């Protein structure tokens, strides 16, 4: 069921920024996407290890 209320302007701004960011990330070359992925692995590895689990961080040439 649709609401008669328009989308809040702040929510519109957030959704537009999210869409723009996704398009920017999609346009990156694969090498940059891999660098981002490895950086995220590095960031989360200490949290995973703190839970007693093995964390794997890929080794790449930066």
Secondary structure, 3 states (H helix, E strand, C coil): CCCCCCCCHHHHHHHHHHHHHHHHHHHCCHHHHHHHHHHHHHHHHHHHHHCCCCCCCCCCCC
